[in-house]
């Protein structure tokens, strides 16, 4: 698991919601929340890596009871300061191992992990533990949902190990891959308004859809759906991401 204090510090948390990626667009958030609310039904939802509440807050406004797990106190504090933040239960800790008390209210009908956050777990062992942790929190017939990219290795020319994914007048970003342990590090470089340069790097572990299915199987879950994204378009060999749904069987 990456170090929350180092990578999702107070400084990062203060600017996180200023992101310009599609995941911050209202239309995308609406589709995401709509699907998750449908899967949660009348039950409760557990978000792994709840962050500043990009998804948890609008999901709670849909009437879903949401609890979040996150290592970064700074990110969580941003969420709790927003309107409706007091409605989100929070546990501070590593979402691969942190437990939420389910004895009183029973298990969750939905656990979810969005926007590549499964890759913040930087070892296969931790990713397997995450699936087992999700399964332990789910009620029978409950679902675990993961949104994650498909590794972009086909974009890498022979002899190279990096893929640029953002370029602009003031910012650049690229990923460096190590294909043996399936490690990846995203590097971000930004020129601030006053002309200063800022750089930060975040490690990940990329993971394949079939590998995730095996992790789910080890946790006692079975694949129910896999889509190209929140629009529920079919997942194909050309898909660059997927939203996968695994279900906990009824004993």
PEFEN-V634688 format. One record per pair of residues at least 24 apart in sequence whose C-alpha atoms are under 6 Angstrom apart, sorted by the first residue. I is the first residue (numbers start at 1). J is the second residue. D is the distance in whole Angstrom. If there is no record, write none. Layout:
i = {I | I}
j = {J | J}
d = {D | D}
This chain:
i = {1 | 1 | 4 | 4 | 10 | 13 | 31 | 32 | 33 | 40 | 40 | 43 | 44 | 44 | 45 | 45 | 45 | 46 | 47 | 47 | 48 | 48 | 51 | 51 | 52 | 52 | 52 | 53 | 69 | 96 | 96 | 107 | 107 | 107 | 108 | 108 | 108 | 109 | 109 | 109 | 110 | 110 | 110 | 111 | 112 | 112 | 112 | 113 | 114 | 114 | 115 | 115 | 116 | 116 | 119 | 119 | 119 | 120 | 122 | 122 | 128 | 131 | 131 | 132 | 140 | 140 | 140 | 141 | 141 | 141 | 141 | 142 | 142 | 143 | 143 | 144 | 144 | 145 | 145 | 146 | 146 | 147 | 147 | 148 | 148 | 149 | 149 | 150 | 150 | 182 | 221 | 221 | 221 | 222 | 222}
j = {121 | 122 | 71 | 72 | 74 | 75 | 230 | 230 | 59 | 109 | 110 | 109 | 108 | 109 | 108 | 110 | 111 | 111 | 111 | 112 | 95 | 113 | 75 | 76 | 76 | 78 | 79 | 79 | 95 | 129 | 130 | 137 | 138 | 139 | 137 | 138 | 139 | 138 | 139 | 142 | 142 | 143 | 144 | 144 | 144 | 145 | 146 | 146 | 146 | 147 | 147 | 148 | 147 | 148 | 204 | 205 | 206 | 204 | 204 | 205 | 215 | 216 | 219 | 219 | 248 | 249 | 250 | 247 | 248 | 249 | 250 | 247 | 248 | 246 | 247 | 245 | 246 | 244 | 245 | 243 | 244 | 242 | 243 | 241 | 242 | 240 | 241 | 240 | 241 | 206 | 246 | 247 | 248 | 246 | 247}
d = {4 | 5 | 6 | 5 | 5 | 5 | 6 | 6 | 6 | 5 | 5 | 5 | 5 | 6 | 6 | 5 | 6 | 5 | 6 | 5 | 6 | 5 | 5 | 6 | 6 | 5 | 4 | 5 | 6 | 5 | 4 | 5 | 5 | 4 | 6 | 5 | 5 | 6 | 6 | 4 | 6 | 5 | 6 | 5 | 5 | 5 | 6 | 5 | 6 | 5 | 6 | 6 | 6 | 4 | 5 | 5 | 6 | 5 | 5 | 5 | 5 | 6 | 6 | 5 | 5 | 6 | 5 | 6 | 5 | 5 | 6 | 6 | 5 | 6 | 4 | 6 | 5 | 6 | 5 | 6 | 5 | 6 | 4 | 6 | 6 | 6 | 4 | 5 | 5 | 6 | 6 | 5 | 5 | 5 | 5}
